[in-house]
């Protein structure tokens, strides 16, 4: 029997994703073909960083910001939305993250000053993804 205060969600991972999630290495290099689930793994890493390092800054390394926004991050945020994250909606003033724009005043800010939000993804707990 599930408790009322506990939220559960079934998320299916393939064998490659499970193996990557179980690795306890500090640095991981994932070499895999298209549609193997690398961006979902990236989403799990982003979620872990957001939860464990509020007001910290981490980065996603790509050749260009356009490549990150069109290839990697859509699947990454699909995974994060499966976990319950919501993109900030200025009309309702609800949501957990802002993509490439200044976050609302009620979001916490990273400990290190951000000079430009043009290429940042900010989360409500102050974590920023560059």
Backbone atoms as SQL, in Angstrom:
CREATE TABLE atoms (id INTEGER PRIMARY KEY, chain TEXT, resi INTEGER, resn TEXT, atom TEXT, x REAL, y REAL, z REAL);
INSERT INTO atoms VALUES
  (1, 'A', 1, 'UNK', 'N', 0.843, -1.194, 0.000),
  (2, 'A', 1, 'UNK', 'CA', 0.000, 0.000, 0.000),
  (3, 'A', 1, 'UNK', 'C', 0.883, 1.249, 0.000),
  (4, 'A', 2, 'UNK', 'N', 0.569, 2.185, -0.891),
  (5, 'A', 2, 'UNK', 'CA', 1.364, 3.387, -1.019),
  (6, 'A', 2, 'UNK', 'C', 0.880, 4.460, -0.046),
  (7, 'A', 3, 'UNK', 'N', 1.813, 5.147, 0.593),
  (8, 'A', 3, 'UNK', 'CA', 1.467, 6.251, 1.479),
  (9, 'A', 3, 'UNK', 'C', 0.993, 7.437, 0.657),
  (10, 'A', 4, 'UNK', 'N', 0.113, 8.247, 1.243),
  (11, 'A', 4, 'UNK', 'CA', -0.412, 9.405, 0.508),
  (12, 'A', 4, 'UNK', 'C', 0.657, 10.440, 0.203),
  (13, 'A', 5, 'UNK', 'N', 1.660, 10.591, 1.054),
  (14, 'A', 5, 'UNK', 'CA', 2.672, 11.626, 0.857),
  (15, 'A', 5, 'UNK', 'C', 3.820, 11.181, -0.037),
  (16, 'A', 6, 'UNK', 'N', 3.746, 9.963, -0.562),
  (17, 'A', 6, 'UNK', 'CA', 4.817, 9.444, -1.410),
  (18, 'A', 6, 'UNK', 'C', 4.374, 9.482, -2.864),
  (19, 'A', 7, 'UNK', 'N', 5.239, 10.046, -3.717),
  (20, 'A', 7, 'UNK', 'CA', 4.942, 10.109, -5.143),
  (21, 'A', 7, 'UNK', 'C', 5.769, 9.048, -5.835),
  (22, 'A', 8, 'UNK', 'N', 5.135, 8.248, -6.663),
  (23, 'A', 8, 'UNK', 'CA', 5.840, 7.216, -7.400),
  (24, 'A', 8, 'UNK', 'C', 5.590, 7.383, -8.890),
  (25, 'A', 9, 'UNK', 'N', 6.629, 7.129, -9.676),
  (26, 'A', 9, 'UNK', 'CA', 6.531, 7.214, -11.133),
  (27, 'A', 9, 'UNK', 'C', 7.385, 6.098, -11.707),
  (28, 'A', 10, 'UNK', 'N', 6.838, 5.337, -12.622),
  (29, 'A', 10, 'UNK', 'CA', 7.612, 4.304, -13.299),
  (30, 'A', 10, 'UNK', 'C', 8.326, 4.909, -14.490),
  (31, 'A', 11, 'UNK', 'N', 9.639, 4.777, -14.512),
  (32, 'A', 11, 'UNK', 'CA', 10.446, 5.263, -15.614),
  (33, 'A', 11, 'UNK', 'C', 11.218, 4.076, -16.155),
  (34, 'A', 12, 'UNK', 'N', 11.039, 3.787, -17.422),
  (35, 'A', 12, 'UNK', 'CA', 11.709, 2.649, -18.038),
  (36, 'A', 12, 'UNK', 'C', 13.067, 3.053, -18.590),
  (37, 'A', 13, 'UNK', 'N', 14.079, 2.280, -18.277),
  (38, 'A', 13, 'UNK', 'CA', 15.413, 2.506, -18.797),
  (39, 'A', 13, 'UNK', 'C', 15.850, 1.267, -19.571),
  (40, 'A', 14, 'UNK', 'N', 16.637, 1.474, -20.625),
  (41, 'A', 14, 'UNK', 'CA', 17.184, 0.324, -21.344),
  (42, 'A', 14, 'UNK', 'C', 18.458, -0.148, -20.633),
  (43, 'A', 15, 'UNK', 'N', 19.024, -1.248, -21.078),
  (44, 'A', 15, 'UNK', 'CA', 20.185, -1.833, -20.382),
  (45, 'A', 15, 'UNK', 'C', 21.389, -0.887, -20.389),
  (46, 'A', 16, 'UNK', 'N', 21.589, -0.134, -21.471),
  (47, 'A', 16, 'UNK', 'CA', 22.683, 0.844, -21.531),
  (48, 'A', 16, 'UNK', 'C', 22.499, 1.923, -20.465),
  (49, 'A', 17, 'UNK', 'N', 21.276, 2.436, -20.339),
  (50, 'A', 17, 'UNK', 'CA', 20.997, 3.482, -19.362),
  (51, 'A', 17, 'UNK', 'C', 21.149, 2.968, -17.930),
  (52, 'A', 18, 'UNK', 'N', 20.699, 1.754, -17.684),
  (53, 'A', 18, 'UNK', 'CA', 20.831, 1.170, -16.339),
  (54, 'A', 18, 'UNK', 'C', 22.304, 1.031, -15.972),
  (55, 'A', 19, 'UNK', 'N', 23.099, 0.520, -16.901),
  (56, 'A', 19, 'UNK', 'CA', 24.532, 0.364, -16.650),
  (57, 'A', 19, 'UNK', 'C', 25.174, 1.711, -16.349),
  (58, 'A', 20, 'UNK', 'N', 24.852, 2.725, -17.134),
  (59, 'A', 20, 'UNK', 'CA', 25.420, 4.060, -16.918),
  (60, 'A', 20, 'UNK', 'C', 24.986, 4.634, -15.574),
  (61, 'A', 21, 'UNK', 'N', 23.741, 4.402, -15.180),
  (62, 'A', 21, 'UNK', 'CA', 23.243, 4.903, -13.901),
  (63, 'A', 21, 'UNK', 'C', 23.925, 4.214, -12.718),
  (64, 'A', 22, 'UNK', 'N', 24.268, 2.962, -12.874),
  (65, 'A', 22, 'UNK', 'CA', 24.874, 2.211, -11.774),
  (66, 'A', 22, 'UNK', 'C', 26.369, 2.480, -11.616),
  (67, 'A', 23, 'UNK', 'N', 27.005, 3.064, -12.642),
  (68, 'A', 23, 'UNK', 'CA', 28.424, 3.398, -12.543),
  (69, 'A', 23, 'UNK', 'C', 28.638, 4.453, -11.476),
  (70, 'A', 24, 'UNK', 'N', 29.581, 4.227, -10.604),
  (71, 'A', 24, 'UNK', 'CA', 29.863, 5.184, -9.535),
  (72, 'A', 24, 'UNK', 'C', 31.081, 6.047, -9.859),
  (73, 'A', 25, 'UNK', 'N', 31.511, 6.034, -11.108),
  (74, 'A', 25, 'UNK', 'CA', 32.677, 6.815, -11.512),
  (75, 'A', 25, 'UNK', 'C', 32.389, 8.307, -11.415),
  (76, 'A', 26, 'UNK', 'N', 33.392, 9.089, -11.022),
  (77, 'A', 26, 'UNK', 'CA', 33.236, 10.543, -10.963),
  (78, 'A', 26, 'UNK', 'C', 33.174, 11.149, -12.353),
  (79, 'A', 27, 'UNK', 'N', 33.899, 10.572, -13.292),
  (80, 'A', 27, 'UNK', 'CA', 33.910, 11.041, -14.671),
  (81, 'A', 27, 'UNK', 'C', 33.459, 9.878, -15.551),
  (82, 'A', 28, 'UNK', 'N', 32.469, 10.142, -16.395),
  (83, 'A', 28, 'UNK', 'CA', 31.944, 9.106, -17.276),
  (84, 'A', 28, 'UNK', 'C', 32.054, 9.568, -18.725),
  (85, 'A', 29, 'UNK', 'N', 32.494, 8.673, -19.576),
  (86, 'A', 29, 'UNK', 'CA', 32.485, 8.904, -21.014),
  (87, 'A', 29, 'UNK', 'C', 31.546, 7.862, -21.605),
  (88, 'A', 30, 'UNK', 'N', 30.487, 8.308, -22.220),
  (89, 'A', 30, 'UNK', 'CA', 29.504, 7.390, -22.787),
  (90, 'A', 30, 'UNK', 'C', 29.606, 7.428, -24.301),
  (91, 'A', 31, 'UNK', 'N', 30.035, 6.339, -24.871),
  (92, 'A', 31, 'UNK', 'CA', 30.154, 6.229, -26.322),
  (93, 'A', 31, 'UNK', 'C', 29.080, 5.252, -26.771),
  (94, 'A', 32, 'UNK', 'N', 28.107, 5.784, -27.488),
  (95, 'A', 32, 'UNK', 'CA', 26.973, 4.953, -27.904),
  (96, 'A', 32, 'UNK', 'C', 26.355, 5.563, -29.148),
  (97, 'A', 33, 'UNK', 'N', 25.621, 4.752, -29.868),
  (98, 'A', 33, 'UNK', 'CA', 24.992, 5.192, -31.104),
  (99, 'A', 33, 'UNK', 'C', 23.774, 6.064, -30.867),
  (100, 'A', 34, 'UNK', 'N', 23.214, 6.541, -31.990),
  (101, 'A', 34, 'UNK', 'CA', 22.014, 7.361, -31.933),
  (102, 'A', 34, 'UNK', 'C', 20.882, 6.565, -31.309),
  (103, 'A', 35, 'UNK', 'N', 20.035, 7.253, -30.552),
  (104, 'A', 35, 'UNK', 'CA', 18.837, 6.689, -29.932),
  (105, 'A', 35, 'UNK', 'C', 19.140, 5.627, -28.881),
  (106, 'A', 36, 'UNK', 'N', 20.345, 5.684, -28.294),
  (107, 'A', 36, 'UNK', 'CA', 20.676, 4.724, -27.241),
  (108, 'A', 36, 'UNK', 'C', 20.242, 5.213, -25.864),
  (109, 'A', 37, 'UNK', 'N', 19.906, 6.496, -25.758),
  (110, 'A', 37, 'UNK', 'CA', 19.426, 7.032, -24.492),
  (111, 'A', 37, 'UNK', 'C', 20.428, 7.882, -23.745),
  (112, 'A', 38, 'UNK', 'N', 21.418, 8.416, -24.453),
  (113, 'A', 38, 'UNK', 'CA', 22.446, 9.236, -23.801),
  (114, 'A', 38, 'UNK', 'C', 21.859, 10.496, -23.173),
  (115, 'A', 39, 'UNK', 'N', 20.882, 11.115, -23.826),
  (116, 'A', 39, 'UNK', 'CA', 20.308, 12.351, -23.299),
  (117, 'A', 39, 'UNK', 'C', 19.480, 12.101, -22.038),
  (118, 'A', 40, 'UNK', 'N', 18.859, 10.928, -21.935),
  (119, 'A', 40, 'UNK', 'CA', 18.154, 10.588, -20.702),
  (120, 'A', 40, 'UNK', 'C', 19.152, 10.445, -19.557),
  (121, 'A', 41, 'UNK', 'N', 20.310, 9.853, -19.856),
  (122, 'A', 41, 'UNK', 'CA', 21.353, 9.725, -18.833),
  (123, 'A', 41, 'UNK', 'C', 21.812, 11.114, -18.412),
  (124, 'A', 42, 'UNK', 'N', 21.958, 12.004, -19.379),
  (125, 'A', 42, 'UNK', 'CA', 22.305, 13.390, -19.082),
  (126, 'A', 42, 'UNK', 'C', 21.254, 14.016, -18.167),
  (127, 'A', 43, 'UNK', 'N', 19.991, 13.723, -18.420),
  (128, 'A', 43, 'UNK', 'CA', 18.914, 14.238, -17.579),
  (129, 'A', 43, 'UNK', 'C', 19.028, 13.762, -16.143),
  (130, 'A', 44, 'UNK', 'N', 19.407, 12.501, -15.969),
  (131, 'A', 44, 'UNK', 'CA', 19.587, 11.965, -14.613),
  (132, 'A', 44, 'UNK', 'C', 20.744, 12.661, -13.909),
  (133, 'A', 45, 'UNK', 'N', 21.813, 12.952, -14.647),
  (134, 'A', 45, 'UNK', 'CA', 22.956, 13.668, -14.072),
  (135, 'A', 45, 'UNK', 'C', 22.571, 15.101, -13.709),
  (136, 'A', 46, 'UNK', 'N', 21.798, 15.754, -14.575),
  (137, 'A', 46, 'UNK', 'CA', 21.336, 17.117, -14.283),
  (138, 'A', 46, 'UNK', 'C', 20.472, 17.102, -13.031),
  (139, 'A', 47, 'UNK', 'N', 19.526, 16.172, -12.948),
  (140, 'A', 47, 'UNK', 'CA', 18.671, 16.069, -11.764),
  (141, 'A', 47, 'UNK', 'C', 19.500, 15.893, -10.501),
  (142, 'A', 48, 'UNK', 'N', 20.494, 15.014, -10.557),
  (143, 'A', 48, 'UNK', 'CA', 21.335, 14.786, -9.380),
  (144, 'A', 48, 'UNK', 'C', 22.075, 16.061, -8.981),
  (145, 'A', 49, 'UNK', 'N', 22.628, 16.774, -9.963),
  (146, 'A', 49, 'UNK', 'CA', 23.338, 18.027, -9.673),
  (147, 'A', 49, 'UNK', 'C', 22.407, 19.077, -9.084),
  (148, 'A', 50, 'UNK', 'N', 21.204, 19.198, -9.638),
  (149, 'A', 50, 'UNK', 'CA', 20.248, 20.187, -9.138),
  (150, 'A', 50, 'UNK', 'C', 19.884, 19.872, -7.684),
  (151, 'A', 51, 'UNK', 'N', 19.636, 18.611, -7.385),
  (152, 'A', 51, 'UNK', 'CA', 19.240, 18.230, -6.023),
  (153, 'A', 51, 'UNK', 'C', 20.390, 18.332, -5.030),
  (154, 'A', 52, 'UNK', 'N', 21.602, 17.917, -5.441),
  (155, 'A', 52, 'UNK', 'CA', 22.717, 17.861, -4.501),
  (156, 'A', 52, 'UNK', 'C', 23.481, 19.168, -4.362),
  (157, 'A', 53, 'UNK', 'N', 23.362, 20.055, -5.351),
  (158, 'A', 53, 'UNK', 'CA', 24.125, 21.302, -5.308),
  (159, 'A', 53, 'UNK', 'C', 23.238, 22.517, -5.556),
  (160, 'A', 54, 'UNK', 'N', 22.286, 22.790, -4.648),
  (161, 'A', 54, 'UNK', 'CA', 21.504, 24.007, -4.852),
  (162, 'A', 54, 'UNK', 'C', 22.435, 25.220, -4.880),
  (163, 'A', 55, 'UNK', 'N', 22.123, 26.152, -5.749),
  (164, 'A', 55, 'UNK', 'CA', 22.888, 27.383, -5.937),
  (165, 'A', 55, 'UNK', 'C', 24.273, 27.143, -6.531),
  (166, 'A', 56, 'UNK', 'N', 24.501, 25.954, -7.105),
  (167, 'A', 56, 'UNK', 'CA', 25.758, 25.652, -7.787),
  (168, 'A', 56, 'UNK', 'C', 25.594, 25.836, -9.280),
  (169, 'A', 57, 'UNK', 'N', 26.689, 25.714, -10.010),
  (170, 'A', 57, 'UNK', 'CA', 26.665, 25.833, -11.468),
  (171, 'A', 57, 'UNK', 'C', 27.378, 24.620, -12.056),
  (172, 'A', 58, 'UNK', 'N', 26.735, 23.961, -13.012),
  (173, 'A', 58, 'UNK', 'CA', 27.372, 22.879, -13.751),
  (174, 'A', 58, 'UNK', 'C', 27.234, 23.170, -15.242),
  (175, 'A', 59, 'UNK', 'N', 27.932, 22.376, -16.047),
  (176, 'A', 59, 'UNK', 'CA', 27.886, 22.642, -17.484),
  (177, 'A', 59, 'UNK', 'C', 27.591, 21.381, -18.266),
  (178, 'A', 60, 'UNK', 'N', 27.017, 21.599, -19.440),
  (179, 'A', 60, 'UNK', 'CA', 26.844, 20.556, -20.444),
  (180, 'A', 60, 'UNK', 'C', 27.732, 20.987, -21.600),
  (181, 'A', 61, 'UNK', 'N', 28.669, 20.151, -21.965),
  (182, 'A', 61, 'UNK', 'CA', 29.620, 20.519, -23.000),
  (183, 'A', 61, 'UNK', 'C', 29.159, 19.997, -24.354),
  (184, 'A', 62, 'UNK', 'N', 29.039, 20.887, -25.303),
  (185, 'A', 62, 'UNK', 'CA', 28.647, 20.570, -26.685),
  (186, 'A', 62, 'UNK', 'C', 29.500, 21.421, -27.606),
  (187, 'A', 63, 'UNK', 'N', 29.487, 21.110, -28.880),
  (188, 'A', 63, 'UNK', 'CA', 30.230, 21.934, -29.834),
  (189, 'A', 63, 'UNK', 'C', 29.653, 23.342, -29.908),
  (190, 'A', 64, 'UNK', 'N', 28.320, 23.457, -29.905),
  (191, 'A', 64, 'UNK', 'CA', 27.668, 24.766, -29.971),
  (192, 'A', 64, 'UNK', 'C', 26.445, 24.770, -29.056),
  (193, 'A', 65, 'UNK', 'N', 25.998, 25.953, -28.656),
  (194, 'A', 65, 'UNK', 'CA', 24.779, 26.081, -27.860),
  (195, 'A', 65, 'UNK', 'C', 23.579, 25.610, -28.679),
  (196, 'A', 66, 'UNK', 'N', 23.609, 25.859, -29.996),
  (197, 'A', 66, 'UNK', 'CA', 22.525, 25.401, -30.866),
  (198, 'A', 66, 'UNK', 'C', 22.402, 23.885, -30.849),
  (199, 'A', 67, 'UNK', 'N', 23.539, 23.198, -30.865),
  (200, 'A', 67, 'UNK', 'CA', 23.519, 21.735, -30.804),
  (201, 'A', 67, 'UNK', 'C', 22.921, 21.267, -29.477),
  (202, 'A', 68, 'UNK', 'N', 23.289, 21.902, -28.397),
  (203, 'A', 68, 'UNK', 'CA', 22.740, 21.530, -27.089),
  (204, 'A', 68, 'UNK', 'C', 21.230, 21.751, -27.058),
  (205, 'A', 69, 'UNK', 'N', 20.779, 22.900, -27.574),
  (206, 'A', 69, 'UNK', 'CA', 19.349, 23.232, -27.507),
  (207, 'A', 69, 'UNK', 'C', 18.489, 22.413, -28.456),
  (208, 'A', 70, 'UNK', 'N', 19.075, 21.891, -29.530),
  (209, 'A', 70, 'UNK', 'CA', 18.260, 21.154, -30.507),
  (210, 'A', 70, 'UNK', 'C', 18.443, 19.639, -30.446),
  (211, 'A', 71, 'UNK', 'N', 19.590, 19.169, -29.958),
  (212, 'A', 71, 'UNK', 'CA', 19.847, 17.726, -29.976),
  (213, 'A', 71, 'UNK', 'C', 19.830, 17.096, -28.587),
  (214, 'A', 72, 'UNK', 'N', 20.562, 17.638, -27.657),
  (215, 'A', 72, 'UNK', 'CA', 20.729, 17.002, -26.350),
  (216, 'A', 72, 'UNK', 'C', 19.661, 17.402, -25.352),
  (217, 'A', 73, 'UNK', 'N', 19.438, 18.689, -25.192),
  (218, 'A', 73, 'UNK', 'CA', 18.577, 19.153, -24.108),
  (219, 'A', 73, 'UNK', 'C', 17.090, 18.811, -24.258),
  (220, 'A', 74, 'UNK', 'N', 16.512, 18.715, -25.457),
  (221, 'A', 74, 'UNK', 'CA', 15.100, 18.317, -25.511),
  (222, 'A', 74, 'UNK', 'C', 14.834, 16.962, -24.844),
  (223, 'A', 75, 'UNK', 'N', 15.664, 15.971, -25.102),
  (224, 'A', 75, 'UNK', 'CA', 15.481, 14.668, -24.452),
  (225, 'A', 75, 'UNK', 'C', 15.849, 14.727, -22.972),
  (226, 'A', 76, 'UNK', 'N', 16.832, 15.551, -22.645),
  (227, 'A', 76, 'UNK', 'CA', 17.201, 15.728, -21.242),
  (228, 'A', 76, 'UNK', 'C', 16.013, 16.265, -20.462),
  (229, 'A', 77, 'UNK', 'N', 15.340, 17.288, -20.994),
  (230, 'A', 77, 'UNK', 'CA', 14.202, 17.866, -20.284),
  (231, 'A', 77, 'UNK', 'C', 12.970, 16.979, -20.355),
  (232, 'A', 78, 'UNK', 'N', 12.870, 16.152, -21.364),
  (233, 'A', 78, 'UNK', 'CA', 11.796, 15.155, -21.395),
  (234, 'A', 78, 'UNK', 'C', 11.929, 14.234, -20.181),
  (235, 'A', 79, 'UNK', 'N', 13.162, 13.827, -19.900),
  (236, 'A', 79, 'UNK', 'CA', 13.413, 12.982, -18.727),
  (237, 'A', 79, 'UNK', 'C', 13.117, 13.758, -17.447),
  (238, 'A', 80, 'UNK', 'N', 13.591, 14.994, -17.347),
  (239, 'A', 80, 'UNK', 'CA', 13.347, 15.789, -16.143),
  (240, 'A', 80, 'UNK', 'C', 11.850, 15.999, -15.915),
  (241, 'A', 81, 'UNK', 'N', 11.093, 16.189, -16.990),
  (242, 'A', 81, 'UNK', 'CA', 9.641, 16.350, -16.849),
  (243, 'A', 81, 'UNK', 'C', 8.986, 15.061, -16.379),
  (244, 'A', 82, 'UNK', 'N', 9.553, 13.917, -16.751),
  (245, 'A', 82, 'UNK', 'CA', 9.058, 12.651, -16.221),
  (246, 'A', 82, 'UNK', 'C', 9.269, 12.578, -14.710),
  (247, 'A', 83, 'UNK', 'N', 10.307, 13.268, -14.226),
  (248, 'A', 83, 'UNK', 'CA', 10.593, 13.313, -12.791),
  (249, 'A', 83, 'UNK', 'C', 9.769, 14.373, -12.065),
  (250, 'A', 84, 'UNK', 'N', 9.047, 15.210, -12.815),
  (251, 'A', 84, 'UNK', 'CA', 8.195, 16.217, -12.196),
  (252, 'A', 84, 'UNK', 'C', 8.612, 17.653, -12.396),
  (253, 'A', 85, 'UNK', 'N', 9.746, 17.904, -13.032),
  (254, 'A', 85, 'UNK', 'CA', 10.168, 19.284, -13.303),
  (255, 'A', 85, 'UNK', 'C', 9.216, 19.908, -14.322),
  (256, 'A', 86, 'UNK', 'N', 8.957, 21.210, -14.166),
  (257, 'A', 86, 'UNK', 'CA', 8.115, 21.941, -15.110),
  (258, 'A', 86, 'UNK', 'C', 8.847, 23.209, -15.542),
  (259, 'A', 87, 'UNK', 'N', 8.730, 23.534, -16.834),
  (260, 'A', 87, 'UNK', 'CA', 9.295, 24.779, -17.342),
  (261, 'A', 87, 'UNK', 'C', 8.503, 25.944, -16.747),
  (262, 'A', 88, 'UNK', 'N', 9.210, 27.008, -16.358),
  (263, 'A', 88, 'UNK', 'CA', 8.564, 28.156, -15.732),
  (264, 'A', 88, 'UNK', 'C', 7.599, 28.837, -16.698),
  (265, 'A', 89, 'UNK', 'N', 6.402, 29.126, -16.205),
  (266, 'A', 89, 'UNK', 'CA', 5.376, 29.823, -16.977),
  (267, 'A', 89, 'UNK', 'C', 5.157, 31.195, -16.337),
  (268, 'A', 90, 'UNK', 'N', 5.571, 32.276, -17.022),
  (269, 'A', 90, 'UNK', 'CA', 5.444, 33.609, -16.418),
  (270, 'A', 90, 'UNK', 'C', 3.996, 34.030, -16.151),
  (271, 'A', 91, 'UNK', 'N', 3.045, 33.472, -16.899),
  (272, 'A', 91, 'UNK', 'CA', 1.638, 33.834, -16.680),
  (273, 'A', 91, 'UNK', 'C', 1.123, 33.301, -15.349),
  (274, 'A', 92, 'UNK', 'N', 1.454, 32.053, -15.050),
  (275, 'A', 92, 'UNK', 'CA', 0.976, 31.451, -13.793),
  (276, 'A', 92, 'UNK', 'C', 1.993, 31.581, -12.671),
  (277, 'A', 93, 'UNK', 'N', 3.211, 32.022, -13.017),
  (278, 'A', 93, 'UNK', 'CA', 4.313, 32.146, -12.056),
  (279, 'A', 93, 'UNK', 'C', 4.623, 30.813, -11.373),
  (280, 'A', 94, 'UNK', 'N', 4.496, 29.737, -12.133),
  (281, 'A', 94, 'UNK', 'CA', 4.818, 28.417, -11.600),
  (282, 'A', 94, 'UNK', 'C', 5.829, 27.744, -12.518),
  (283, 'A', 95, 'UNK', 'N', 6.603, 26.855, -11.966),
  (284, 'A', 95, 'UNK', 'CA', 7.578, 26.099, -12.739),
  (285, 'A', 95, 'UNK', 'C', 8.906, 26.043, -12.025),
  (286, 'A', 96, 'UNK', 'N', 9.782, 25.197, -12.528),
  (287, 'A', 96, 'UNK', 'CA', 11.030, 24.887, -11.844),
  (288, 'A', 96, 'UNK', 'C', 12.283, 25.385, -12.549),
  (289, 'A', 97, 'UNK', 'N', 12.192, 25.711, -13.852),
  (290, 'A', 97, 'UNK', 'CA', 13.401, 26.115, -14.563),
  (291, 'A', 97, 'UNK', 'C', 13.076, 27.088, -15.689),
  (292, 'A', 98, 'UNK', 'N', 14.096, 27.882, -16.047),
  (293, 'A', 98, 'UNK', 'CA', 14.004, 28.861, -17.139),
  (294, 'A', 98, 'UNK', 'C', 15.145, 28.564, -18.099),
  (295, 'A', 99, 'UNK', 'N', 14.850, 28.543, -19.400),
  (296, 'A', 99, 'UNK', 'CA', 15.853, 28.258, -20.425),
  (297, 'A', 99, 'UNK', 'C', 16.272, 29.557, -21.107),
  (298, 'A', 100, 'UNK', 'N', 17.564, 29.846, -21.068),
  (299, 'A', 100, 'UNK', 'CA', 18.178, 30.975, -21.788),
  (300, 'A', 100, 'UNK', 'C', 17.495, 32.308, -21.526),
  (301, 'A', 101, 'UNK', 'N', 17.248, 32.589, -20.283),
  (302, 'A', 101, 'UNK', 'CA', 16.648, 33.873, -19.910),
  (303, 'A', 101, 'UNK', 'C', 16.817, 34.117, -18.424),
  (304, 'A', 102, 'UNK', 'N', 16.618, 35.354, -18.028),
  (305, 'A', 102, 'UNK', 'CA', 16.741, 35.708, -16.612),
  (306, 'A', 102, 'UNK', 'C', 15.628, 35.020, -15.829),
  (307, 'A', 103, 'UNK', 'N', 15.985, 34.377, -14.718),
  (308, 'A', 103, 'UNK', 'CA', 14.961, 33.725, -13.907),
  (309, 'A', 103, 'UNK', 'C', 14.124, 34.765, -13.161),
  (310, 'A', 104, 'UNK', 'N', 12.927, 34.390, -12.734),
  (311, 'A', 104, 'UNK', 'CA', 12.104, 35.332, -11.972),
  (312, 'A', 104, 'UNK', 'C', 12.758, 35.662, -10.627),
  (313, 'A', 105, 'UNK', 'N', 12.352, 36.756, -10.031),
  (314, 'A', 105, 'UNK', 'CA', 12.975, 37.241, -8.802),
  (315, 'A', 105, 'UNK', 'C', 12.860, 36.254, -7.642),
  (316, 'A', 106, 'UNK', 'N', 11.829, 35.418, -7.638),
  (317, 'A', 106, 'UNK', 'CA', 11.671, 34.495, -6.509),
  (318, 'A', 106, 'UNK', 'C', 12.535, 33.236, -6.613),
  (319, 'A', 107, 'UNK', 'N', 13.216, 33.021, -7.732),
  (320, 'A', 107, 'UNK', 'CA', 14.177, 31.918, -7.838),
  (321, 'A', 107, 'UNK', 'C', 15.418, 32.298, -7.034),
  (322, 'A', 108, 'UNK', 'N', 16.022, 31.334, -6.367),
  (323, 'A', 108, 'UNK', 'CA', 17.318, 31.573, -5.753),
  (324, 'A', 108, 'UNK', 'C', 18.348, 31.772, -6.857),
  (325, 'A', 109, 'UNK', 'N', 19.459, 32.435, -6.532),
  (326, 'A', 109, 'UNK', 'CA', 20.533, 32.646, -7.501),
  (327, 'A', 109, 'UNK', 'C', 21.733, 31.795, -7.126),
  (328, 'A', 110, 'UNK', 'N', 22.579, 31.439, -8.102),
  (329, 'A', 110, 'UNK', 'CA', 23.803, 30.701, -7.770),
  (330, 'A', 110, 'UNK', 'C', 24.699, 31.539, -6.858),
  (331, 'A', 111, 'UNK', 'N', 25.547, 30.847, -6.099),
  (332, 'A', 111, 'UNK', 'CA', 26.488, 31.564, -5.232),
  (333, 'A', 111, 'UNK', 'C', 27.435, 32.429, -6.049),
  (334, 'A', 112, 'UNK', 'N', 27.885, 31.941, -7.198),
  (335, 'A', 112, 'UNK', 'CA', 28.750, 32.735, -8.066),
  (336, 'A', 112, 'UNK', 'C', 27.880, 33.611, -8.954),
  (337, 'A', 113, 'UNK', 'N', 28.237, 34.868, -9.085),
  (338, 'A', 113, 'UNK', 'CA', 27.454, 35.804, -9.888),
  (339, 'A', 113, 'UNK', 'C', 27.427, 35.373, -11.354),
  (340, 'A', 114, 'UNK', 'N', 26.246, 35.388, -11.937),
  (341, 'A', 114, 'UNK', 'CA', 26.066, 35.068, -13.349),
  (342, 'A', 114, 'UNK', 'C', 26.065, 36.385, -14.126),
  (343, 'A', 115, 'UNK', 'N', 26.965, 36.508, -15.079),
  (344, 'A', 115, 'UNK', 'CA', 27.085, 37.750, -15.845),
  (345, 'A', 115, 'UNK', 'C', 26.030, 37.846, -16.942),
  (346, 'A', 116, 'UNK', 'N', 25.657, 36.712, -17.512),
  (347, 'A', 116, 'UNK', 'CA', 24.674, 36.689, -18.585),
  (348, 'A', 116, 'UNK', 'C', 23.874, 35.399, -18.509),
  (349, 'A', 117, 'UNK', 'N', 22.578, 35.513, -18.684),
  (350, 'A', 117, 'UNK', 'CA', 21.706, 34.338, -18.667),
  (351, 'A', 117, 'UNK', 'C', 21.394, 33.840, -20.082),
  (352, 'A', 118, 'UNK', 'N', 22.063, 34.403, -21.082),
  (353, 'A', 118, 'UNK', 'CA', 21.784, 34.077, -22.483),
  (354, 'A', 118, 'UNK', 'C', 21.921, 32.576, -22.781),
  (355, 'A', 119, 'UNK', 'N', 22.902, 31.925, -22.165),
  (356, 'A', 119, 'UNK', 'CA', 23.132, 30.501, -22.415),
  (357, 'A', 119, 'UNK', 'C', 22.977, 29.665, -21.143),
  (358, 'A', 120, 'UNK', 'N', 22.191, 30.151, -20.196),
  (359, 'A', 120, 'UNK', 'CA', 22.013, 29.478, -18.915),
  (360, 'A', 120, 'UNK', 'C', 20.621, 28.876, -18.806),
  (361, 'A', 121, 'UNK', 'N', 20.539, 27.786, -18.079),
  (362, 'A', 121, 'UNK', 'CA', 19.273, 27.212, -17.663),
  (363, 'A', 121, 'UNK', 'C', 19.290, 27.286, -16.143),
  (364, 'A', 122, 'UNK', 'N', 18.351, 28.000, -15.589),
  (365, 'A', 122, 'UNK', 'CA', 18.338, 28.209, -14.154),
  (366, 'A', 122, 'UNK', 'C', 17.179, 27.456, -13.519),
  (367, 'A', 123, 'UNK', 'N', 17.427, 26.956, -12.322),
  (368, 'A', 123, 'UNK', 'CA', 16.429, 26.206, -11.582),
  (369, 'A', 123, 'UNK', 'C', 16.017, 27.007, -10.346),
  (370, 'A', 124, 'UNK', 'N', 14.829, 26.728, -9.840),
  (371, 'A', 124, 'UNK', 'CA', 14.273, 27.515, -8.738),
  (372, 'A', 124, 'UNK', 'C', 15.116, 27.453, -7.467),
  (373, 'A', 125, 'UNK', 'N', 15.895, 26.390, -7.276),
  (374, 'A', 125, 'UNK', 'CA', 16.729, 26.294, -6.073),
  (375, 'A', 125, 'UNK', 'C', 18.080, 26.996, -6.243),
  (376, 'A', 126, 'UNK', 'N', 18.255, 27.715, -7.357),
  (377, 'A', 126, 'UNK', 'CA', 19.468, 28.478, -7.589),
  (378, 'A', 126, 'UNK', 'C', 20.515, 27.746, -8.412),
  (379, 'A', 127, 'UNK', 'N', 20.288, 26.482, -8.694),
  (380, 'A', 127, 'UNK', 'CA', 21.259, 25.765, -9.530),
  (381, 'A', 127, 'UNK', 'C', 21.161, 26.311, -10.952),
  (382, 'A', 128, 'UNK', 'N', 22.301, 26.404, -11.615),
  (383, 'A', 128, 'UNK', 'CA', 22.335, 26.880, -12.993),
  (384, 'A', 128, 'UNK', 'C', 23.107, 25.886, -13.837),
  (385, 'A', 129, 'UNK', 'N', 22.621, 25.684, -15.030),
  (386, 'A', 129, 'UNK', 'CA', 23.252, 24.778, -15.991),
  (387, 'A', 129, 'UNK', 'C', 23.733, 25.623, -17.150),
  (388, 'A', 130, 'UNK', 'N', 25.015, 25.556, -17.436),
  (389, 'A', 130, 'UNK', 'CA', 25.608, 26.365, -18.506),
  (390, 'A', 130, 'UNK', 'C', 25.993, 25.463, -19.645);
